[in-house]
Amino acid sequence: MLDLGSGAGFDAFLAAQRVGESGKVIGVDMTHEMIEKAIVNAEKLNISNVDFRLGEIEKLPVSDSAVDVVISNCVINLSPDKSAVFKEIHRTLRPGAASLFQTFFVQEKCLKKSAATLRLIPVECPEPFHPVR
């Protein structure tokens, strides 16, 4: 499993539980600080099936056809070149693999092109969380 914009590792750690001991999660983030924080957090939590890598989502540090699932929690929306991101996702996915994204906005043209080459899984997001004050 590949987590785009993994930050301090929260989603990657949840994914690590889902893939089990025999699976692997790769977290990619563009800042040294977040990669370092994620590695420290993985050590604190004793999670060994995650690998955090420094890189940008427009040029992923992942081999071709290396993952079964790509997840992203809104980071694609931050990319200035969404077409490059979707090309990279397609490159890293094994044939028949899936992608899961939380809400993001893309140009309609880009989304139609991507949907034709990627198996996108629509996910209904819960109502926004509003903390009680």
C-alpha positions in Angstrom: 0.0 0.0 0.0 1.2 3.5 -0.8 0.2 6.6 1.2 0.7 9.9 -0.6 1.6 12.8 1.6 2.1 10.6 4.7 3.0 13.4 7.0 3.8 12.1 10.5 2.4 8.7 9.6 -1.1 8.5 11.0 -2.8 7.0 7.9 0.2 4.8 7.1 0.0 3.3 10.6 -3.7 2.6 10.2 -2.9 1.0 6.8 -0.1 -1.0 8.4 -2.7 -2.7 10.7 -4.9 -3.5 7.6 -2.1 -5.1 5.6 -0.9 -7.1 8.5 2.6 -8.3 9.3 3.1 -9.8 5.8 2.1 -6.6 4.1 4.0 -3.4 3.6 3.0 0.3 3.6 5.1 3.0 1.9 4.6 6.5 3.0 5.8 9.4 0.8 6.2 12.9 2.0 8.0 15.9 0.6 9.5 17.2 3.8 12.5 15.9 5.8 10.8 16.9 9.0 7.7 14.8 8.4 9.7 11.8 7.3 11.8 12.0 10.5 8.7 12.5 12.6 7.0 9.5 11.0 10.1 7.3 11.5 10.2 8.3 15.2 6.5 7.6 15.6 6.8 4.2 13.9 9.6 3.3 16.4 7.5 4.5 19.4 4.5 2.5 18.2 6.7 -0.5 17.3 5.4 -0.7 13.8 7.9 -2.3 11.4 5.9 -2.8 8.2 6.1 0.8 7.1 8.7 2.5 5.0 8.8 6.3 4.8 10.4 7.9 1.8 11.2 11.5 0.9 9.7 12.5 -2.4 7.1 14.4 -4.3 3.8 12.9 -5.4 4.5 14.1 -9.0 7.6 11.9 -9.1 7.1 9.1 -6.6 10.2 7.2 -5.2 8.5 3.9 -5.8 9.1 1.2 -8.5 6.8 0.5 -11.4 3.9 -1.9 -10.5 5.0 -2.0 -6.9 1.8 -1.5 -4.9 -1.8 -2.9 -4.8 -3.5 0.1 -3.3 -2.8 3.9 -3.2 -4.4 6.1 -0.6 -4.4 9.8 -0.2 -6.0 12.1 2.3 -6.5 15.4 0.3 -2.9 15.9 -0.6 -3.5 15.6 -4.4 -5.5 18.8 -4.2 -2.3 20.6 -3.2 -0.4 19.5 -6.3 0.0 22.1 -9.1 0.3 19.2 -11.6 -2.4 16.7 -10.9 -2.0 15.0 -14.2 1.6 14.1 -13.3 0.3 12.7 -9.9 -2.2 10.5 -11.6 0.4 9.2 -14.1 2.7 8.4 -11.2 -0.2 6.6 -9.3 -0.9 4.6 -12.5 2.8 3.7 -12.9 3.2 2.5 -9.3 0.0 0.4 -9.3 0.0 -3.3 -10.2 -2.5 -4.4 -12.8 -6.0 -4.7 -11.3 -5.0 -2.6 -8.3 -7.1 0.2 -6.7 -6.8 3.8 -5.6 -8.6 5.4 -2.7 -8.8 9.2 -2.3 -10.5 11.4 0.2 -12.2 14.5 -1.3 -10.1 16.5 -3.7 -10.7 18.9 -6.6 -9.3 18.4 -10.0 -10.0 19.8 -13.4 -12.8 17.8 -15.1 -10.5 17.0 -18.1 -7.8 15.5 -15.8 -10.4 13.4 -13.8 -11.9 11.9 -16.9 -8.5 10.9 -18.3 -7.5 9.4 -14.9 -10.8 7.6 -14.5 -10.2 5.9 -17.8 -6.8 4.4 -16.7 -7.3 4.0 -12.9 -9.9 2.0 -11.0 -11.2 4.8 -8.8 -13.2 3.7 -5.7 -15.8 6.3 -4.7 -16.0 6.6 -1.0 -18.7 8.5 0.8 -17.2 10.7 3.5 -19.0 11.1 6.8 -20.4 14.5 7.9 -17.7 17.0 8.9 -16.6 16.5 12.5 -17.5 19.4 14.8 -15.9 19.1 18.3 -18.2 19.9 21.2 -17.1 23.0 23.0 
